[in-house]
Amino acid sequence: MPLYEYTCRKCAHTFETLVSSRVAIAVACPKCESPDLDQLIGLPAPGRVTEGGPATNCRGDGPPCGAPWCGRKGP
């Protein structure tokens, strides 16, 4: 199931939720229960080096990803 991030238009609460593609369940804000939400645009999960190298990501447990917004520097 994909993980989506939403911001509630009513109370401005931002939250993440798993959304099943098999079952059509309306997503509502867990704080105020409003269904009036904006789905935020997320980045895809970082991939792995195909030749057996370490994972490349911005969390700190692999080499920097090199993206302009990353902010992490190499060794």
Buried (B, 14 or more C-beta within 10 A) or exposed (E): EEEBBBBBEEEEBEBEBEBEEEEEEEBBBEEEEEEEBEEEEEEEEEEEEEEEEEEBBBEEEBBBBEEEEEEBEEE
